[in-house]
């Protein structure tokens, strides 16, 4: 195991190899500490190296005096502060048997992490960074990463602190966290790939998989539709297609406990509620368009910003296991 006090060089004269394991963004905030603890557990589960990363830019201030010009903050001072943050983070997880390295990068935090996502297996970060000066180390990058990252991302909200053993014990009883990975679906190819990733995560963790499809309630907001919606027929049709999808998934994961739920309600509300008691919530980056899009649609940001547990966002990619999906029954149609 790497020595947390020597896990990264103070001087970095040579290029550091691109990260191939789990990357976690660090800025010393409570949010990033939660992300660190979650990432360390995941790295141990997957037997992957853990890369602690912080990034900064040197601020430039315009002079206000008559002489004009610009003034810059000493790069060495900022870098030393960033290194101290990383040393503290590395020491926090020193008891874990992990292959750890830590690195300070000069540049926009979102850009640095996105570049690392090209080789990393997973990016992990808190919902937001610190305010004030130290906020420049990482800042608020969580909104930019999921939609553009080349690898899956996990957002760990501060509300996860009690379940991760961080912070003060809660005053009210904590909800019971089920040993289940939950994934939201809407019948799209993106959602099917997210289901495969969620199933792999559940199998790796020894948990069950819960698949949720939420159908928007019929309200006045649907008055634009050309004909009344037969809710019973709609639910029956979706249920047939969900059953076919479950058979397909069981063929690829025969030992995995799987539960499929079709519920009426806002996808954001339903999935946020599910995040309270799930070990992990998995979603695709985008859903379907049109009416079917109301089942999941573009709800990823809304869920991430209000989730009570870790949220994994998976970008769509081709997977050969999807090629035989149609053999198990009808697919949801746009």
C-alpha positions as CSV (number, residue, x, y, z in Angstrom):
1,X,0.0,0.0,0.0
2,X,1.2,3.5,-0.8
3,X,2.4,5.7,2.0
4,X,-0.3,8.5,2.2
5,X,2.4,11.1,3.0
6,X,4.5,10.1,0.0
7,X,1.8,9.0,-2.4
8,X,2.5,11.8,-4.9
9,X,5.7,13.7,-5.7
10,X,5.8,17.3,-4.7
11,X,7.6,18.0,-7.9
12,X,6.3,16.4,-11.0
13,X,9.0,16.8,-13.7
14,X,7.9,13.8,-15.7
15,X,4.5,13.1,-17.2
16,X,2.3,10.9,-14.9
17,X,0.7,7.9,-16.6
18,X,-3.0,8.3,-17.4
19,X,-5.2,6.9,-14.6
20,X,-6.7,3.5,-15.4
21,X,-8.7,2.9,-12.2
22,X,-11.1,5.0,-10.1
23,X,-10.5,8.8,-10.1
24,X,-12.0,10.9,-7.3
25,X,-12.0,14.7,-7.3
26,X,-10.7,16.2,-4.1
27,X,-10.9,19.8,-2.7
28,X,-11.0,19.2,1.1
29,X,-14.7,19.9,1.4
30,X,-17.1,17.7,3.3
31,X,-18.6,16.8,-0.1
32,X,-15.4,15.6,-1.5
33,X,-14.6,13.6,1.7
34,X,-17.9,11.7,1.2
35,X,-16.9,11.1,-2.4
36,X,-13.4,9.9,-1.3
37,X,-14.8,7.4,1.2
38,X,-17.3,6.0,-1.4
39,X,-14.5,5.8,-4.1
40,X,-12.2,4.0,-1.7
41,X,-14.8,1.4,-1.0
42,X,-15.5,0.9,-4.7
43,X,-11.8,0.7,-5.5
44,X,-11.4,-2.0,-2.9
45,X,-14.4,-3.9,-4.2
46,X,-13.2,-3.7,-7.8
47,X,-9.5,-4.3,-6.9
48,X,-8.5,-1.2,-8.8
49,X,-6.1,1.7,-8.1
50,X,-7.5,4.8,-6.6
51,X,-6.4,8.2,-8.1
52,X,-6.9,11.3,-5.9
53,X,-6.9,14.4,-8.1
54,X,-7.2,18.1,-7.4
55,X,-6.9,20.9,-10.0
56,X,-6.4,24.6,-9.8
57,X,-5.9,27.6,-12.0
58,X,-3.8,30.7,-11.0
59,X,-6.1,33.7,-10.6
60,X,-5.1,36.9,-12.3
61,X,-6.3,40.2,-10.8
62,X,-6.6,43.5,-12.7
63,X,-4.8,46.3,-10.9
64,X,-7.0,49.1,-9.8
65,X,-4.3,51.8,-9.3
66,X,-3.3,54.4,-11.8
67,X,-0.3,52.3,-12.9
68,X,-2.6,49.7,-14.4
69,X,-1.5,46.2,-15.2
70,X,-2.2,42.7,-13.7
71,X,-1.1,40.8,-10.6
72,X,-1.0,37.1,-10.2
73,X,-1.1,34.8,-7.1
74,X,2.1,32.8,-6.6
75,X,1.6,29.4,-8.2
76,X,3.8,27.7,-5.6
77,X,1.6,28.9,-2.7
78,X,-1.6,27.5,-4.4
79,X,0.2,24.3,-5.3
80,X,1.4,23.7,-1.8
81,X,-2.1,24.2,-0.5
82,X,-3.4,21.7,-3.0
83,X,-0.8,19.2,-2.0
84,X,-1.7,19.6,1.7
85,X,-5.3,18.9,0.8
86,X,-4.3,15.7,-1.0
87,X,-2.0,14.5,1.8
88,X,-4.9,14.9,4.3
89,X,-7.2,13.0,1.9
90,X,-4.7,10.2,1.4
91,X,-4.2,9.9,5.2
92,X,-8.0,9.6,5.7
93,X,-8.1,6.3,3.7
94,X,-4.6,5.1,4.7
95,X,-6.0,2.2,6.6
96,X,-7.6,0.7,3.5
97,X,-5.5,-1.7,1.5
98,X,-5.5,0.3,-1.7
99,X,-3.1,1.2,-4.4
100,X,-3.3,5.0,-4.1
101,X,-1.7,7.8,-5.9
102,X,-2.5,11.5,-5.7
103,X,-1.8,14.3,-8.2
104,X,-2.1,18.1,-8.4
105,X,-3.1,19.3,-11.9
106,X,-2.9,22.9,-13.2
107,X,-6.0,23.6,-15.2
108,X,-9.8,23.8,-15.1
109,X,-11.0,21.0,-12.8
110,X,-13.8,19.9,-15.1
111,X,-11.4,19.8,-18.1
112,X,-8.8,17.9,-16.2
113,X,-11.3,15.2,-15.0
114,X,-12.9,14.9,-18.4
115,X,-9.5,14.2,-19.9
116,X,-8.8,11.5,-17.3
117,X,-12.2,10.0,-18.0
118,X,-10.8,8.7,-21.4
119,X,-8.7,6.1,-19.6
120,X,-10.3,5.8,-16.1
121,X,-12.9,3.2,-15.2
122,X,-15.0,5.5,-13.0
123,X,-15.1,9.2,-12.0
124,X,-16.3,10.0,-8.5
125,X,-17.0,13.5,-7.1
126,X,-19.1,15.4,-4.6
127,X,-22.2,17.4,-5.5
128,X,-20.3,20.6,-5.2
129,X,-17.0,22.0,-3.9
130,X,-16.0,24.5,-1.3
131,X,-16.7,28.2,-1.5
132,X,-14.1,30.9,-1.2
133,X,-10.5,30.5,-2.1
134,X,-10.2,26.7,-1.8
135,X,-13.2,26.4,-4.1
136,X,-10.8,27.2,-6.9
137,X,-9.1,23.8,-6.4
138,X,-12.1,21.8,-7.5
139,X,-15.2,24.0,-7.5
140,X,-18.6,23.1,-8.9
141,X,-17.8,20.6,-11.6
142,X,-20.5,18.0,-11.0
143,X,-22.9,19.5,-13.5
144,X,-20.4,19.4,-16.4
145,X,-19.0,15.9,-16.0
146,X,-21.8,13.3,-16.3
147,X,-23.0,14.4,-19.8
148,X,-19.5,14.5,-21.3
149,X,-17.4,12.0,-19.4
150,X,-16.1,9.0,-21.4
151,X,-16.6,6.7,-18.4
152,X,-19.4,6.3,-15.9
153,X,-19.5,9.0,-13.2
154,X,-20.7,8.8,-9.6
155,X,-22.1,11.8,-7.7
156,X,-22.0,11.4,-3.9
157,X,-24.2,13.9,-2.1
158,X,-23.3,15.3,1.4
159,X,-26.5,13.7,2.6
160,X,-24.7,10.3,2.2
161,X,-22.3,11.2,5.1
162,X,-24.2,9.2,7.8
163,X,-24.3,6.1,5.7
164,X,-20.6,6.4,5.0
165,X,-19.7,7.0,8.6
166,X,-18.8,10.6,8.0
167,X,-19.8,13.7,10.1
168,X,-22.0,13.8,13.2
169,X,-24.6,11.1,13.8
170,X,-28.0,12.2,12.5
171,X,-30.6,13.4,15.1
172,X,-33.4,11.4,13.4
173,X,-33.3,7.7,12.6
174,X,-31.6,6.9,9.3
175,X,-33.6,5.0,6.7
176,X,-32.5,1.4,6.3
177,X,-30.2,1.1,3.3
178,X,-31.2,-2.0,1.3
179,X,-28.6,-4.2,-0.4
180,X,-30.0,-3.2,-3.8
181,X,-28.8,-1.4,-6.9
182,X,-31.6,0.6,-8.5
183,X,-31.7,1.6,-12.1
184,X,-34.3,3.8,-13.9
185,X,-35.5,2.7,-17.3
186,X,-37.7,4.1,-20.1
187,X,-37.2,1.6,-22.9
188,X,-34.4,3.5,-24.7
189,X,-31.2,1.9,-25.8
190,X,-29.4,4.2,-23.4
191,X,-31.5,2.8,-20.5
192,X,-30.8,-0.8,-21.6
193,X,-27.1,-0.2,-21.4
194,X,-27.5,1.5,-18.0
195,X,-29.4,-1.7,-16.9
196,X,-26.4,-3.8,-18.0
197,X,-24.0,-1.7,-16.0
198,X,-26.3,-1.7,-13.0
199,X,-26.6,-5.5,-13.2
200,X,-22.8,-5.8,-13.3
201,X,-22.5,-3.5,-10.2
202,X,-25.2,-5.6,-8.4
203,X,-23.5,-8.9,-9.2
204,X,-20.1,-7.5,-8.2
205,X,-21.4,-6.2,-4.9
206,X,-23.6,-9.3,-4.1
207,X,-26.7,-7.1,-4.1
208,X,-30.1,-7.4,-5.8
209,X,-31.1,-5.3,-8.8
210,X,-34.2,-3.2,-8.8
211,X,-35.5,-1.8,-12.2
212,X,-37.9,1.1,-12.0
213,X,-40.0,2.5,-14.9
214,X,-42.0,5.6,-13.9
215,X,-44.9,6.8,-16.0
216,X,-45.9,10.4,-15.7
217,X,-49.3,10.9,-14.1
218,X,-52.1,12.1,-16.5
219,X,-52.6,15.8,-15.7
220,X,-53.6,18.9,-17.4
221,X,-50.0,19.2,-18.7
222,X,-51.0,16.4,-21.2
223,X,-53.9,18.4,-22.7
224,X,-51.9,18.9,-25.9
225,X,-52.3,15.2,-26.8
226,X,-54.6,14.5,-29.7
227,X,-56.6,11.8,-27.9
228,X,-57.3,10.7,-24.4
229,X,-54.7,8.3,-23.0
230,X,-56.0,4.8,-22.1
231,X,-54.0,4.5,-18.9
232,X,-54.8,0.8,-18.3
233,X,-53.8,-0.1,-21.9
234,X,-50.7,2.0,-21.6
235,X,-49.6,0.3,-18.4
236,X,-50.4,-3.2,-19.8
237,X,-48.4,-2.6,-22.9
238,X,-45.4,-1.3,-20.9
239,X,-45.6,-4.2,-18.5
240,X,-45.4,-6.7,-21.4
241,X,-42.3,-5.0,-22.6
242,X,-40.8,-4.8,-19.2
243,X,-41.4,-8.5,-18.7
244,X,-39.6,-9.2,-21.9
245,X,-36.7,-7.0,-20.8
246,X,-36.5,-8.9,-17.5
247,X,-36.3,-12.3,-19.3
248,X,-33.5,-10.9,-21.5
249,X,-31.6,-9.6,-18.5
250,X,-32.0,-12.9,-16.6
251,X,-30.5,-14.7,-19.6
252,X,-27.3,-12.7,-19.2
253,X,-27.3,-12.6,-15.3
254,X,-29.0,-15.9,-14.3
255,X,-27.9,-15.8,-10.7
256,X,-28.8,-12.2,-10.0
257,X,-32.0,-11.4,-8.0
258,X,-34.0,-9.0,-10.1
259,X,-37.1,-7.0,-9.3
260,X,-39.0,-4.9,-11.8
261,X,-41.4,-2.1,-10.7
262,X,-43.8,-0.1,-12.9
263,X,-45.1,2.9,-11.0
264,X,-47.1,6.0,-11.8
265,X,-45.4,9.2,-10.8
266,X,-42.8,11.8,-11.8
267,X,-39.5,10.0,-12.7
268,X,-37.5,12.5,-10.7
269,X,-39.7,12.1,-7.6
270,X,-39.8,8.3,-7.9
271,X,-36.0,7.9,-8.4
272,X,-35.1,10.5,-5.8
273,X,-37.2,8.5,-3.3
274,X,-35.5,5.3,-4.4
275,X,-32.1,6.8,-3.8
276,X,-32.9,7.2,-0.1
277,X,-32.7,3.4,0.5
278,X,-30.6,2.1,-2.4
279,X,-26.9,1.5,-2.2
280,X,-26.6,3.1,-5.6
281,X,-28.9,4.6,-8.2
282,X,-27.9,4.1,-11.9
283,X,-29.2,6.2,-14.8
284,X,-28.4,6.9,-18.4
285,X,-27.4,10.3,-19.6
286,X,-30.6,10.8,-21.6
287,X,-33.9,9.1,-22.3
288,X,-36.5,8.9,-25.0
289,X,-38.2,11.8,-26.8
290,X,-41.9,12.3,-27.3
291,X,-44.6,10.7,-25.0
292,X,-42.4,7.7,-24.0
293,X,-39.8,10.2,-22.8
294,X,-42.1,11.1,-20.0
295,X,-41.3,7.8,-18.4
296,X,-37.7,8.7,-17.8
297,X,-36.7,11.3,-20.3
298,X,-34.2,14.0,-19.5
299,X,-34.4,13.7,-15.7
300,X,-30.8,12.8,-14.9
301,X,-29.9,16.3,-13.6
302,X,-33.0,16.7,-11.6
303,X,-32.4,13.3,-9.9
304,X,-28.7,14.0,-9.2
305,X,-29.3,17.4,-7.7
306,X,-31.9,16.0,-5.2
307,X,-30.7,12.4,-4.7
308,X,-30.1,11.2,-1.1
309,X,-27.6,8.5,-2.1
310,X,-24.9,8.0,-4.7
311,X,-25.9,8.3,-8.3
312,X,-24.1,6.7,-11.2
313,X,-24.6,8.2,-14.7
314,X,-23.7,6.0,-17.6
315,X,-23.2,7.3,-21.1
316,X,-24.6,5.2,-23.9
317,X,-22.3,2.8,-25.8
318,X,-22.7,-0.2,-27.9
319,X,-22.9,-3.5,-26.1
320,X,-23.1,-6.9,-27.9
321,X,-25.5,-8.2,-25.2
322,X,-28.2,-5.8,-26.5
323,X,-28.2,-7.6,-29.9
324,X,-30.5,-10.4,-28.7
325,X,-32.9,-8.2,-26.8
326,X,-35.6,-8.5,-29.5
327,X,-35.6,-12.2,-29.3
328,X,-37.2,-12.1,-25.8
329,X,-40.2,-10.0,-26.7
330,X,-41.4,-6.5,-27.8
331,X,-39.4,-3.4,-27.3
332,X,-40.8,0.0,-26.2
333,X,-41.4,2.1,-29.3
334,X,-40.9,5.9,-29.5
